[in-house]
Amino acid sequence: MLDGLRAMLEDDGYAVSCTTDLTSAMARLQREAFDLVVTDLYLGETQLGSHLAEVAAMVRPRPPVIVLTGRPSFGGAQEALRRQVADIVVKPVDANLLLATCDRVIQETLLARRNSELETANRVLSSVLPRTIEMKDPTTSGHAERVVGYADRLARHCGVNDEDRTSLRLAALLHDIGKIGIPDSILTKPGPLTPDEMEIVKRHPAMGYEVLASLEGQDNVRNWVVQHHERWDGKGYPYGLAGEEVALPGRILVLAEVYDALAEERSYKPAWSVTKICALFRDQAGRQFDPELAHLVADGLERQGKRFFAQEAGSLF
């Protein structure tokens, strides 16, 4: 049986290492790196091959375990699943089924590892980088996290799909990352900025785009970060994009960022009232802001006040 499995897997391109007892299998699993473990469920009278899953769980990277059995009893299958094996294949083994199962399990494992890496990266992005920005510019404390909530709430109002909402939340969190490249003397200047200083500040969206260059598979995030100071009338920066040249999630971020700047007290200004914010949005509809979005927000604020932007618990990531 073991020789037949070896030949079957080697013919399909796998490098195969075999052993005939549980003890040596456990020892080799701890010493050597494997992409997959295939074992019989019943090894003698008392040993279960699914015990290998317990050893595999302690190995890094953790290899998935496929169990073969000619006696797929409920109790045995339940025990195997309890020990978190990846799959069970019933004997007599169909070659095509086993090879397809091996390929699927390996691909699923690689995908799960990749997703775990991305989740770890997102946790770093969502916790470390915004704090870095706030240390650079203390006047914006809490700004990024609030903008995430405002942008996501507005995106739901507009029917933005889940994938774009996820990217939008990340873009909202990182929209000011380019401020890392702006001198402290300008960011923390107590008085008005000179025209030259303002031109330097205007570089931060493009700097943010460059900072996020290594963020693989997140082109939308980078694009919306670089666009968060564009205007509907094309008079924004850095590229002077107009109208729908900025995608809907990007236009939402533009408005959410401005809303927070107005609604929160800053060292240089008090918080604006809802009435004053609504008046600005209506006045700037079709100029600074997407007109439909601007009126949608103004209508919502007039009906519900700040509850219109109430953030749901756990909506950050």
N, C-alpha and C positions, 0 to 999 in steps of 0.2 A: 504493500500500500504506500509506504513512504517513498520507495524508489519510483513508483508510478507518478506520484504527485511531483517529485523532483523533476522528472523528465517532462511532465506536462508544463510546469512553470518555466523551466529552462528553455523549452522550445518556444515559449512566448517572450523570451528575452529577459527573464528575471535571473538574477544571481541568487542561488539558493544554498542555504546552509541547513543541514539536517541533524537532528539528534533523536534518540529513541526513548528518553525518559525525562520526567518532569524536573528532577533535581539538576541535571546537566543543562536542561533548557533554561531554567531560571538563572543558573550561573553564567551562561553565555549571554543571556539577555542583559545582564548587569555589566558585562565586560565589553560587549561589542554593540555597534550601532546597527539597527534594523529599521527598514521602512514599513515592514509588515510582519506579523506573526500569524501562522496558520497552525492550528493544533486540533487534535481529536478532543472531543468533550470528555470521554471516559478513558482514563489511563489506568488500567488495572481495576481492582475492586473498590478502592477508596479514593483515589486521586482524580481530580477534575482538571482538565486542561485549562479551564477558565480561570484557574488560580494564576496562570501566567499574566492575566490582565492586571492583577494586583501588583505584580512586579513591574509590568510595563508602565503602570501609572506613576511609578517612582523614577522612571528613566526620562531623561531630557535629551533630545526631543522624544516625546512619548509615542511609541509605535502602536498602531491599531491592531486588534486581535480578531481573527476570524476563527470560529469554532466549527468543526465538522462533527457530525454525529449520525449514526445509523439508528439510534433510539431517541428520537426527538420527543421524549416525554415532557409533559408540562413542567414537572419538578426540575428536571435537568435544564430545560430551556430557561426556566425562570431564574435558576441559580446563575446560569451564564449571563443572562441579561443584568442580573443584580450586580454582577462583577464587571459590568460595563464593557462587554465585548462589542466589537463593531457590527458583527453580523453572524448568523448561523447558516451553514449550508448542510443539507441533509444528504447522507450517503444512500445508495451509491452515487459517487460524485460525477455530475455531468461536467465535462471539461469546459464547455463554453460558459456554463453558469458560473463555475468557480473563477475562471479567468476574468469574466465580466465583473464579478463581485470584488475580486482583488483590485482591479483597476479602479472601480468606483470608490472603494473604501480608501485607497491611497489618495485619489483626487479630492475626496471629501475632507480627508485629514489635512492635506496641504492647504485647502481653502480655509478650513477652520483655523489653522495656524496663521495664515495671512490675515484673516479677520481679527484674530487676537492681537497681532502686531499693530494693525490699524487702530484698534480700540485703545491700545496702550499709547500710540502716537496721539490720538485724539485727546486722551486724558492729559497728556503733557501740553498739547496745544491749548486745551480749554482751561488749564489751571495755571501753568507757568507763564506762558507768553502774555496773557492779559495783565497779570500782576507786574510783569516786566515793563509793559507800556505804562501802567499807572505809576510805577516808581519813576519813570522818565518824566511823566507829566501828571503830577499829583492832582491837578484840577479836574481830571477826568475819572476820579475814583468811582468804580461801579458802573461807569458809562457803558463799557462793552457788554457786560452781562445784561443790563437793562435793554440795550439795543437788540440783543438776541431775542428777548421776550416780545418787544414791540414788533420786530420784523416778522417773527413767526406767527404772532396773532393776526397781523395784517395779511400774511400769506394765506392763512386758513380762510379768512374772509374772502380772498380772491380766488380760492380754488386751486392754489399751487399744489402740484403733486408731491408725494412724500419724499421722493428722491431729491427734488429741487429744494424742498423745505430743509432737508438735512444739510445740503450744501450752503443754503442761505444762512442757517444758524451758525455754521463755521465761519462763513464770510463776515457775518455781523460781529462775531467774537473777535476776529482778527483784523477788522477793517482799518484800525489805526496802527497796525504793526510797523508801518513805515516811519512812524515818529521816532523809532529807535535811531534813525539816521539824522534827526534834526538836533542841532546844538541846544544844550540845556539853557543857555543864555537867551534863546529865542522862545522856547516853550514856556519858560517860567518868568518871562519878562512881565513886570507888574503893569506897565503902561501899554499904549497902543504900539503896534508894530509899524516899522517903516515899510515903504513899498518894497525895498530889497529883501527885508526880513519876511514879508508876506510871500514873496516869490519862493523863498527857501521852504516855507511851510507848505506851499502848494506842491512841493515835490514828494510829499509823504505817500500819496496813493501809488505813484510809480515805484517808489522805494519798497512799498509793501508788496507790490507785484514781484519785484526781484527777490525779496526776502523769502517769498513762498515758492520760489522756482523749483525747489526739490520736492514739493508736495505732489507726488505722483498721482495721476488720475483725478486731479481736482482743478481742472481748468476753469470750471464755473466759479469756484471759490476765488481763484486769483483774479478772474475778470471782474467779479463784483466788488472785490476789494479795491481794484484800481479805478473803478467807476463811481465810487461812493460820493464823489463831489462833482459829478456831471449834472447837467441841468436839462430839463425838457426842451428849453429854447436853444440849446447848443452853446450857451455862454459859460459852461462850467469848465472844470479842469480835471485831468491833464490833457485830454484829447479833444475837448469841445464836441463831444457826441451829442446828438439831438434825438428827441422823440424815442421811437422804438429801436434805435441803434443800441440802446441799453435794454436788455431783456427785462421782463416784468419783475423777477426777483431782485434784480439790481436796482430798479426804480423804487421798489419797496424799501430797500436798504437806504437809499438816499433820503426818503421821507422819514423813516424810523430814526435815523441818526440825527436829523434836524429836530424832530420832536423831542428827543431826550435833551438836546442842547437847550431847547427853549423851556421845557417843563422843570428842569432842575436848576437849583440855585448854583451859581458859580461865583468865584471870588470877584468877578467884575460886573455881576448883574444879579438881580433877584430872579426867582422863578416866575415865569409868565403865567397868567391866569388862563384857564381853558378858553374863555371868551376871546382873549387876545391871540391865542394860538390859532383858533378857528378862523379869525379874521385874516391872519397872515396866510394860512393855507388857501383860503378862498381867493385872496388877492394874488397869490403866486401860482394858482392853478393855470397850467398852460405856459407858465414862464419857468419858475424854478422846478416845479413838480409836474408829474403826470397829472393832467386835469381830473381824470376819473378817480385816481387814488386820493388826490387832495380833497375833493368834495366828499368822497366816501369817509375819510377820516374826520373831516369837519362835521359831517352829519352824525357820525357815531359819537364824537365827543360832545356834541350838543345834546344828544339823547341820553347818554350814559355818563358823561363826564370822564374822569380818568379810568373808570371801570371798563371802558371800551378796550383799553389795552391791558386789562388784568391778565397776568401771566399764570398759566397753569403750573402746578407743582411738578417739578422734574422735567421741565420742557427744555432744559439747556442741552443735555446730550444723554 
